[in-house]
Amino acid sequence: MNGKNTIIFLMFSLLIIAITSCSNLPKGEEEIAFDAEPPEGYNPIFVQTVKNFNPYDPIKPKVLIKNIDKKNPNNIKIFFHLIEGNSIYLTGAFTDIMRKYWCLVEDSVNGKVKLIKNFIIKEITEKDYYPYSLAIVLDHSGSMGEWRAFAMQKAIYKLIYEKRDFDDYAIIKYDSKVVTEVPLTQIKENLLSQFQKNGLEGYGGMTAISDGILEGIEELKKSRSSKSKAILIFTDGFDNSSTVSADNVINLAKQNNISINTIDFGEFLNPNYLKRFAEETGGFYHKIYKTDEFDLVFRDLYKRLQNFYSIEFKTQEYGLHNFKIKLCLPHDTLSSFVSFDNTPDIGTIALLNVYFDFDKATIQKNSDEAIDAVYSLMKAYPDMVIEIRGHTDSLNSTGDPNYNLKLSQRRADAVKQALVRKGIAPERIQSVGYGEKKPIADNKNEDGRALNRRTEFIVIKK
């Protein structure tokens, strides 16, 4: 090969390498040049400050339901906030003096309206030791553009400065790839020094929302000190490059008691995609439109995680509940409503308030409500199959080592027969006695033994 041909061959080879290399580069998203125009009537709530509740204040507050914890379908927890205007959180509304203003707590299910009298009320404030582990997951795809990326990073920098000493933060950035830039830490100096405010440097590709949330979950699983774990995820676009499904991510978050708090920014978004993550894991959802709202929305979410009220009550009814809470103030009456379905999922264990005569398998009359509730549930789901489980405490003075096992089996069988008499096919009900083998409390004291003497059911097929 002569010199001229050699040069041509080398140039052609370099061209092929360049073309091949370029074809393997990830394609980024085009920058969205301008903020979207908010829709008519847009009036978001961004909690920024906290003050004490005053029932005589003429400004009308809002009761905003946060989420419902129904993991235990017999023990429901309703979380909510009390907001004045669009930026002030009201605390102290459940003190002994203030409790009288909460004039109605009501639950309606299957056509029955019940006034709830035996409920537990709690308040958590930012002054309480209620530590959070928070994974902050930030969109660095190409559509964000440099200026919005810098604005987002500046807002997170401020949030780090406001972090309580006992809270953990992790910072995760994502486009089509996901990187934990700052692993979970309480040390503010580490967060400030390791978090890079460098725009889209190293990023600018496509958008992998589910992958980003998954990385946040994996990081939060490392936490051992917090009472609560939460993800805060921000995006301005579609999920177009995740390798894991939203369903898998949501299920993993629920298994690890992690709430996913979500922020949609702009108008080029998956409809209700992020909203679903929030709704199914007990998180908050925001949709914003302006870059200058970044500071407000991040601070709002952190404030709401630190400050909340809860009402806890027990129910034996399954199905669609309509819950109502009413606040009767000297100058006004406020109400808030929420609907939820506590139908047990497959694998969920539900407690049956079934009572027996001492040392017998005879069901007492005051168990009718619990039996009726399971009957109504199985009638509503004609393919449902359940297992009735009987349990006892550890006491046994009979000399028969299997006595408790036999007693629990007879009691489980008695509940099954009660349902069969109502019309449920016997093949849809399994009954198993576990005796003292599966305690949920200490058998060394009467309170613990009382909890261990229980009847449950678990959904096998739905």
N, C-alpha and C positions, 0 to 999 in steps of 0.2 A: 504494500500500500504506500503510494507516494505521499509527500508532505501535505499537498493540498487536500487529498482525499482523507488523510488522517484528521486534519482540522475540521472538515465537514462532518466526519463521523463523530468526533468529540462533541461538536455543537449540537448535532442531532440527538446524541445520547443525553446531553444536559437538558435539552428541551423535553425529551420523554420523561426524564426524572422529575422535572419541574411540574409537568402536567399531572403526572401520577401523584406527586406529593400534594398538589393543590386539591385534587379530587378526594383525597383522604382527610382534608381539613374540615372540621364541623362548620356548617353554615350557621351564621348568626342571624338574629332578628333585626329588622330595621328599627331604628330609634323612632319612638312616637314623639313628634316635635312639640306638641302643645298639650296642656292639661285639658281634660274633657270639661264640658259645661255641665254643672249639676242640673238635675231635673227640677221642674217647677215644684215648689213646696219642700225642697231639700232643707232639713233643719236638724242636723245630727246632734246627738248628745256626746260631749267629750268631758268626762269628769276630770277636773283639775284640782279642786280643793275640797276640804272636808270641814264640816261644822256641826255643832250639836243641834239636834232636832228640838224645835219649839212648836208645840201644838197651837199656840196663839199667833204664830207668824202668819200675816195675811197672804203671803205668797203660797200658792197651792202647789204642794209637792206631787211627784208621780211615784207610784208603786210599780216597779218594773221587775217582772219575774225573770230570773237569771237562767235557771235550769232545774230539772227534776231528776233526783237520784232515785231510781226504781230498780236498782240491781237486786234488792230484796223486795219482791212484789208485795210483801205484807207490811213493809216498813218504809213509808214514802218520806222523802225529804225534799221540800220546796225551798230553793234558794232565791233570794230577791234583793233588790236595792231600793233605797228611798232617795229620790233625786229632786233637788230644787232647781228650777230653771233648766239650763242645758249644761251646767258645769259644776254644780255643788252636790256632793254626797252628804246625806244627813245621817249622823250617827246618834246612838243613845235613845232610839225609839222603842226599845224593849226593856227598859228598866222597870222596876216594880211600880214606880209612879206612872210611867207612860203606858203600861200594859193595858190599862182600862180603855185606852183609845182604840185598841184593836177589837172592834165590836162584833165581828163575824168571821168565823173560819168554817167553811162549808164544803162538803164533797157530795157530788151527785154521780151515781153510776147505776146502769141498768134500770133507769126510771126511779131510783130511790134517792131521795135527798136527805143527807145526814148532817146535822150540826155537830162539828167536831169540838168536843170539850176537853178531852184529854190529849193535849199536844205539848210538845217540848219546843221552846223557843230559845234561840241562841243568836248571839251577834259576835262576829269577829271584826276587829278593826286593825288598822295598820300599826297600832301601838302594842297589840298583842304579839306574843311569841308564837307565830304561826308561819314557820319558814316555808318558802317556795324554792323549788328548783325549776328554773325557767330556761328553756331552749329557744333562742331567738333565731328564726330561720328567714333569711333575707334573699329576695329575688335580685340576681345580678345578670339577668338576661339582656340581650342587646336592645330590646325595646325600651328598657329603662332610660338608656342614654346616660352620659357622664354626669350631667348636671343633677338629674334626679337621684342617681346613685350617691353622689356627694351629699345631697340634702338628706337622704335616708340615713346615711352613715353619721351625719352630724346629729340627727335626732336620736339615734341609738347611743351615741356618745353621751348625750345629756341624760338618757335613761340610766346609763351605767353610773353616772355621778349620783343619781338619786337612789341607787340600790341600797337596801338595808343591809347591815353588816352580816346578818345571818342567812340571807338569801344566796342561792347559787345561780350563776348565769353561765350559759354556753352560747357562743356566737357561731352560726353556721351560714355559709354563703352557697348559693347554687345558681347555676344556669342549666346546661345539660349535664354538668358534673356537680357533685356535692362535696364540699370541703368544710370540715370542722376547723374553723380558724382559731377559736379559743375553746379548749375543752372546759367542761363544767368546773367552776371554781367560785369560792366565796371572796377571793382576794381581789378587791377593786383595782389595785395597781396592775395586776396581771391582765385584767380585762382591758384597761386603758392602754397598756403598752402593746398588747398582742393584736388588738382589733385594728385593722388597717383601714384608714380613711383615704383610699386611693382610687375612688371611682370604680370603673369597670376593669381595672388592670387585671389581666389574667382570666377575665370572664368575657361576657358579651355574646354568648351562644344562645341556644334554645332554652326551654323552660321545663324543669323536671320537679313539679310541685310535690307529688307523692313521694318521690325519692328524697326530697329535702325533709319532709315531715318524718319519714322513716329514720333518717339519720338523727333527727331530734329525739325520737323515741329511744333509739339505741343509746344516745348520750345520757338521757334522763334515767335509764335503767341502772346506770352506775351510781346514782344518788342513794345514799343510805341515811341521810340526816333530815330530809324535809318531810313535812306533814302533807304537802301537796306538790304535784308535778304538773307543769303546764308547758305547752308549746305556743309560741307566738309566731305565726307565719304571715309574711307579706308577699303579695304578688301583683303584677300589673298585666298578667296575660294568661293564655291558655296553657294547660299542661300538655305539652307536645313531645316530650322525650323521656317520661318516667319508665322505669323497667318494672315497677311494682304497682299493683292495682290499688285504687282508693279503698275498696272493700277490705283488702288485707291490712292496710295501714290503720283503718278505723278499728278493726277487730283487735289488732295488737295494742292500740292505744287504750281501748276499753279493758283489755286483760291486765294492763299495767296501771289502771286508774289515772290516766293522763288525759287532761282536757286539752283540746286543740282550739286555740283562739286565733281567728283568721281575719285578715284585712285584704279586701279587694280594692284595687286602685285603678281608676279609669273606667273605660267602657269596652275594651277589647278583652273580654273575660269569658271563661266557661260559665254559662248560666247556672247559678246555684251550686257550683262545684265546691267552692270553699265553704259555703254556707252549710252544706251537708256535713262536712268534717266537724264544724262547731256544734251543730244541733245533735249529732249522734254521740258526742263525747262530753257534752255539758260545758262547752266553751262559748265564748262570745263571737259574734260576727259583726264586722263593720264594712261598709262600702263607702269609700271616699273618692273625691274627684280632684282635689287640689294638692299640689306639692307642699304648700304652706300649711296643710293639715297634718303632716307627718308627726311633728312634735306633739300635737294635740292627741292624736289617736294612740300613739305608743304610751303616752302618759296615762290616758284614760284606761287602757287595758291593765296597766300595772296597778293603778288605783283600785279598780274593780276587783282584781284578784285579792287585794289586801283587805277590802272592806265588803262585808256582806252579812245579810240576815238569813236565818233558816227556820223553817217550821217543820217539825217531824211528827208524823202521826201513823197509827196502825190501821190496817184495813184487811178484811177478809174477802172483799169483793174484787173480782177480776174483770177486766174489760176497759172500755173507754170511760175515764173519769173526767168530770168537769169540776175543777177546784176553784173556789172563790174566797178571796180575802177582802175584808172591808175595814177601812180606817175611818173612824168617826171623830172628826175634829170639831172644836167649838164653832167654827165658821163654815165647815164644809164636810162632805162625806166622799171618800175616795174608795174605789173598788178596782180590783185587778183579777183577771180570769186567766186560767190556763187549762188546757186539756192534755191528758196523757193516757197511755194505754199500758197497764201493768200485767197484761197477759204473759205468763211465764214462757220464756223461750225454752227450746230443747236443752236439757242439761241443767236448767235452773231449779234449785231446791226451794220449795215454798212451805212455810209452816202452816199446819192445820190446828186451829184451836179446838181440838176435840178432847173432851174430858171423860174420864172413866171412873166408875166406882173403885174404891180402894182394893187393890190386889185382884181386880177382875177385868174382864173384857167387855163389860156392859157400858155402852155409850150413854152418857147423861144427856138430859133434855136440852141443856144450855149449849150443846154442840150443834144444834140444828142449823144455825147460821153458817157455820164452816162447811158442813156437809152440803147445804144448798148451794154455796158458792162454787164448790168443785163440780157439782152436778150441772149448774148453769154453764160453767166453762166447757165441760165435755159435750154438752148439748150444742153449744155454739160452734165447736170444732169436732165434727162427727168422726174424723179420722184420728183424733188425739188418743194416744196411749200413755198411761201414767203408771208409776210404781208407788204404792203406798208403803211408807217405811215406819216401822214402830221402833221406839227406843226406850230404854229404862235407865235409871240410875244404877249405882253399883251395889246398893244394899241388897242382901240376900240372907235370910235367917232360916231357910228351909232345909239346908243340907244337900239340896239338889244343885249341882254346879251349872246346870242348864236351865234353871227355873226362869231367870230373867229373859233368856232367849225365847223360851216357849211363851211366856206372858206377852212379850212384844209381838210375836207372830200372831197370837190370838187377837190382839188389839188391831193389828194391821188387817187381819181377815175381817174383823167386825166392821171396820170402815168400808172395806170393799163391799161387803154384803149390804150395807146401808145404801151405797150408790147403786148397786144392782137392783135393789128393791124399788128404787126410783126410776129404773128403766135403762140404766147404762149396761151394755153388753158385758158380761164377765170377762171375755177375752181382751177387753180394752183396759183391764186393770190387773196389774201384778201386785202382790202383797208380800212383803219381806219383813221379818223381824230381825233386828240387829242386837237386841238385848242391850248390854252395857258397852258394846265394842266401839261405839262412835260418839264419845262424849264431846260436848261443845263447851263445857265449863268444868270447874273443879268439883269432884265428888266428895271432897272433904268437908264441905259445909252445905247447909240446907238450901241456900240460894242457888248454888251451883247444881245441886241434885235436882232441884225443881226445873231448871233449864234443860237438864239432860232427859227428864221424863217428857218426851215429846212425840208427836206424830207429824210426819212430813209427807209431801209427795213431790216427785220429780217427773218432768215431762220427758218421755222417751221418744214419742213421735207426735208430730203436730199436723 
